[in-house]
Amino acid sequence: MRNSDISTQGNTTRASDHHATRMPGLLPAAVVSILAAGVTLAWLMTGATAEGNASAATSDLAPVAERDLEDALGTMAGSPAYLAQYRKGADGCAVPLAWVAVSSPGAASNAMVRIKSGGYFSPEFRISEVPVRVAIPYPAPYDSGHGTLTVMHGGSDLLLTLRPAWHIGGQGNMASHRVAWPVSKQCAAKNG
C-alpha cells in the first residue's frame, strides 16, 4: 500500500468515527416532536369535542357492582317503591345502575349540580375538588347500550369521571354528552 493510500484510509476512518459518535440529526428529532404534538392535540381535542358537541364523542358509564348497591341507592332521589326496582327481586334480577363521579377544578368548588339521566333527575349536590360519586339509572333502555346524560351545573367548570372523562366548561348552565355501556343479558327481560 502506498503512503497516500494509508493517509486517505486514516482520514476516512476518523471521519466515520466522528459521524458514529455524533448525536442524531435534526430530522429524527423533528419527527418525534411532531408525533408527540399530534398525540397531545388528539388527547386535548377529545375533551373539547365532548364539551362542545354531544354527538362528537361518547364515553363509557361504569356499572354499580352488587356489593355497592346500598351505597349507590343512598345517593339517589325517589320513593322507597321507586328505589326498590334497583334491588334484586324474587327472580334474582334488578334494574341496573351506573356510577358517575363529579368534581370541580379548584375555582368553582362548592358549586351545585344535578344530573338528568333519561327521565331521572338526581338530587342537587355540592361539588368540590374531591370527586362526588353518585348513582344514576342508565339514560335509555338498558338493552340499547347507549344514551345521553345532561348535567345542570350553574356555569361551573366540571369533570365527570367517565371513560374517557367528560370536561364541561364554565359557559352555560346545561351540557349533554353521549354515553355507552356494555349490555349484560343476565336479566334482559327486566332490564329493558
C-alpha positions in Angstrom: 0.0 0.0 0.0 1.2 3.5 -0.8 1.7 6.3 1.8 -1.1 8.4 0.2 -3.5 5.4 0.4 -2.7 4.9 4.1 -3.3 8.6 4.9 -6.5 8.6 3.0 -7.7 5.5 4.7 -6.8 7.0 8.1 -8.8 10.2 7.3 -11.8 8.1 6.2 -11.7 6.1 9.4 -11.6 9.3 11.5 -14.4 10.9 9.6 -16.7 7.8 10.0 -15.8 7.6 13.7 -16.8 11.3 14.0 -20.2 10.5 12.4 -20.8 7.5 14.6 -20.4 9.4 17.8 -22.4 12.4 16.7 -26.0 13.0 18.1 -28.9 12.1 15.8 -29.8 14.6 13.1 -32.5 17.3 13.2 -34.9 15.2 11.1 -35.5 12.4 13.6 -35.9 15.0 16.4 -38.4 16.9 14.3 -40.4 13.7 13.5 -40.6 12.8 17.2 -41.7 16.3 18.2 -44.4 16.3 15.5 -45.7 12.9 16.6 -45.8 14.0 20.3 -47.6 17.2 19.4 -50.1 15.2 17.3 -50.9 12.8 20.1 -51.2 15.6 22.6 -53.5 17.6 20.3 -55.7 14.5 19.7 -56.0 13.9 23.5 -56.9 17.6 24.1 -59.5 17.6 21.3 -61.3 14.6 22.8 -62.2 16.7 25.8 -63.0 19.7 23.7 -65.4 17.9 21.4 -67.1 16.1 24.2 -67.8 19.5 25.8 -69.0 21.3 22.7 -70.8 18.7 20.7 -72.7 15.8 22.4 -72.7 13.8 19.2 -69.0 14.1 18.6 -67.7 11.8 21.4 -69.0 9.0 23.5 -67.9 8.0 27.0 -68.5 4.7 28.8 -70.5 4.5 32.0 -69.3 2.3 34.9 -71.8 -0.1 36.3 -72.7 -0.2 40.0 -71.4 -3.6 41.5 -73.9 -5.6 43.6 -71.7 -5.1 46.7 -72.0 -1.2 46.2 -75.8 -1.2 45.7 -76.9 0.2 49.1 -74.3 3.0 48.9 -75.4 3.8 45.4 -79.1 3.9 46.4 -78.1 6.3 49.2 -77.1 8.9 46.5 -80.4 8.7 44.6 -83.7 10.5 44.8 -87.0 8.7 44.8 -89.6 7.0 46.9 -88.9 3.6 48.5 -91.1 2.0 45.9 -89.1 3.6 43.1 -85.7 2.6 44.6 -86.9 -1.0 45.1 -86.7 -1.7 41.4 -82.9 -1.4 41.7 -82.7 -4.2 44.3 -82.9 -7.9 43.4 -86.4 -9.3 43.4 -87.6 -12.8 43.8 -86.4 -13.6 40.2 -82.9 -12.5 41.2 -82.9 -9.6 38.8 -82.8 -5.8 39.3 -82.7 -2.8 37.1 -79.0 -1.9 36.7 -77.4 1.4 37.8 -74.3 3.2 36.7 -71.8 5.4 38.6 -70.5 8.8 37.7 -68.1 10.9 39.8 -68.2 14.7 39.5 -65.6 17.1 40.6 -64.7 20.8 40.1 -61.2 22.0 39.3 -60.5 24.5 42.1 -62.1 27.8 41.4 -65.7 26.6 41.1 -65.7 24.5 44.2 -68.9 24.3 46.2 -71.0 24.6 43.0 -74.4 22.9 42.9 -75.0 20.2 40.2 -77.9 17.9 39.1 -77.7 15.1 36.6 -80.5 14.1 34.2 -80.3 10.5 33.0 -83.3 9.6 30.9 -86.4 10.7 32.9 -84.5 10.6 36.2 -83.2 13.8 37.9 -80.6 13.4 40.6 -80.8 15.3 43.8 -78.9 18.6 43.7 -75.4 18.0 45.2 -72.5 20.2 46.1 -69.2 19.5 44.3 -65.6 20.4 45.1 -62.1 19.3 44.0 -62.8 16.0 45.7 -64.9 13.8 43.4 -68.5 13.1 44.5 -69.7 9.7 43.3 -73.4 9.3 42.5 -75.5 6.5 41.1 -77.9 7.1 38.2 -80.2 4.8 36.2 -79.0 4.3 32.6 -80.3 7.2 30.4 -82.0 4.9 27.9 -83.4 1.4 27.9 -80.5 -0.8 29.2 -80.6 -3.1 26.2 -79.9 -0.2 23.9 -76.3 0.2 25.3 -76.3 4.0 24.7 -78.0 7.2 25.7 -77.3 10.8 26.7 -76.6 12.4 30.1 -77.4 16.0 30.8 -75.7 18.0 33.6 -77.2 21.2 35.0 -74.3 23.0 36.5 -74.8 26.7 37.0 -71.9 27.7 34.8 -69.2 25.7 36.7 -66.2 24.0 35.3 -66.7 20.3 35.9 -65.1 17.0 35.3 -67.2 13.8 35.1 -65.2 10.7 35.6 -66.3 8.5 32.6 -64.1 6.7 30.2 -62.9 9.0 28.6 -63.6 11.8 31.1 -66.1 14.5 30.2 -64.8 18.0 30.7 -67.6 20.6 31.0 -66.6 24.3 30.5 -68.0 27.1 32.7 -70.2 28.6 30.0 -73.9 27.9 30.0 -76.0 26.1 32.6 -76.5 22.8 30.9 -74.4 20.3 28.9 -75.2 17.0 27.3 -73.0 14.1 26.4 -73.4 10.7 24.7 -72.6 7.7 26.9 -72.5 3.9 26.2 -72.3 0.8 28.3 -71.8 -3.0 27.8 -75.1 -4.9 27.9 -75.3 -8.0 30.2 -78.1 -10.4 29.2 -78.4 -12.0 32.7 -81.7 -10.2 33.4 -82.6 -8.8 30.0 -86.3 -9.1 30.4 -86.4 -6.9 33.5 -83.5 -4.6 32.4 -85.1 -3.3 29.3 
